[in-house]
Amino acid sequence: MATLVRRLRTSVAPMIDVTDPYFLRLTRLISPFGNHQLWTEMIHANAFSRGRIHLDPVKLAQNLPLRELEDFADNVVVQIGSSSPQDAHEAVDTLVKLGVRNINLNCGCPSRNVQMGAFGAVLMKTPTVVADIVSAMSEAARGSGCRISVKCRIGIDEDESPEFLHGFLSTVTGQTRHKDELPIDIVLHARRAWLNGLSPKQNRLVPVLNYERAYEMVRSFTNTSFIVNGGIDSVDSVVEHLKLADSVMIGRKVREDPWFLSHLDQHVYNVPEHMVPTPESVLAQYTQFADASHNTYGTRYSVLARPLFVFFRGRMGKAMRTHLGWTLTKAKSQNFSHKNATYSVQFGELVQEAVHAANAEYAARSRAPDAQVAEVGA
């Protein structure tokens, strides 16, 4: 294993339609101790080089966790997708100016749409192209302290041989670098990617996990920092993998239960239980952030509500999710102005209304007036 430059040993994986700025804000409120690296959804490099989203405050806020970059930039990774060294260079140059300290190149997504753009997992078939893109990214980040990484699979289609993966990693990490350029980090998903026949979801489940192949690479590339990803979904498995890897990445487990980060805080980072934020305080802070986001950028309530549908857990969580959906639908039909895309009622008020309604429903069903439906993180 390489000597880690930073102490973070757990990361929240980049997930499309999940790790948007609002989900990342919620995870940071749940775990405010700086223990976990938070990854954005993939953003195409063209969004900066051609779309110029950095010049549009609303679009920028929809794509980048601006609130976290204010005081948490060392723990945020922005993932980009690109097949063009020039576009990647421009994207990194722009992101560095925006205060981003970690940027990743996606070489692991197998979706058909991504393949049609000639980036993602299909790039593993052309390691020299990846090396050129990474070189351009490193050049753009030179002297800034921004770290560049590559996220890839252990194989493509029929080829999961150690020779294939070793050759890819050698090409990507082996280029001579300027003295001001930091080494390239690798995030290794311990499953191969099937470019045909499997959906992105199936590609996260069907290919067999091969941790040994990943750890062969960890042992071979002793000067490279590795994050291992894939199927890690318990505190025990995190602890076991950290014995062999520099860091681990957790995806679906956090997507389904963001309070898992709290368990890691306590059992991996030894955070005392009394320091763990309460669900009530997290919800209050999140709705305050959500109201500010809507008032400043016009963020839709449906987008702001999405992280909360996994925030409420336990046997009464379903009632809360149901009432939150009903409340938002009612608010849109009664209080939404299509002219300026605003609501007459604040998001936080709607959430509280849903909490009260769910509590009342559960109390009536259980015939226990003091029962509480807002079981958060249970």
Steps between C-alpha positions, in 0.01 A plus 500: 500500500610856434559748776178697521524873457165542672344317789163422341446127470134484399324657202141538383491378140386718210146393409287644223176657624618448858814691599378841395585808713191441716577138586860597576381777731282250685784249537730766633241606757464138608880466521652846565837372620687505169552124498359418156581618151188607312481445123277688259302351218699484179505830311600499134807714436306661215278664760790732574681522166184545292200530730677760717294401804750678724364827362142411596453509881185285484652225285818506705304455824313206346824321417757594763464486880582868543415498869746216567773666293490798734658316793524135400680508166773257600231236555304552176583323174351624173476223242515591132446299185697573185668348198681822408823616667418858401151495654632327812777758535253785479263336747777446756631852452151639566433272796830589666410868472168418668686353796474128418786300653432150362396405147435151365479364146221245450629187325249265659147588387372239249172667396408508133466879494843545654652255251350699214695799631818287497566542871442301816592129512555475125810717547672206666538354151726793407738557794721738303200729449431489872864580568478805271182620675655449843815680391292798386310500828822487702645785299192713566524423872877556521606703801146525641515205739198347325521120483406308185367145507357238264205274584494178299394134502720194539417388148288549189271239346683166476836638610552502875859383482763651728704581189221717357448696822870531575562633150221756533618625839865508390414717203276735699726547802842448343547820303782729607353790693608854561642556849193712586254226395368266767483121441184350356269316741296199388146400598454137408151349473554129566263390223556486128270708277293337229454756226224304329210302640488647849346824623698730733300360793574142396867592461503585870355162594555226244878496440669302775701700751870426472670673790813290456557653156470846655747416774745354247517852359536655845801276561647569156467879497652581836534872428137544398215572741206262446135530596314168468132507405224244452267309731628654823190539715577441868725640769679165523569489126633858509737409782619186319566679170687781676756240608594457133409824322582864557131585498158354420205640309138433595213555256164326523513457877523877551242564230253277680597609852711818535504440876751224430760778503415561862574137580837532328573814700448309821655164414781595261588854609412459870261795518321486839129428470406820684666704225294346219241752373137427581252440218305807611803728473600358162149545362479858630834593344417331172165675459670832577752428224221388266301820555811708429570299185147547371493871582840562341503264201138396456580134576189287456345355812497155340879519469542624856271227632673210325771445768234495771332193354796295626554709812190364674554141602346231715154350516327839482719650230260395224226718651733799508607452140138465392390819677800693372406404144136597554594829664729599214238408240235701681734798537578499130134493401395768751801721567730476197550794266594373154586852395801531728538134609450576869281375782310716743588257780858430609639150454574466871137570586385227262739249654372582847144463376586156366668402828193603700264316263709184512519514878124539523442207266728270693354607835151426373599160367693395807254659742799648677475879500863538603635284216740677263508425130817694424733208553802642325805290444361206695 
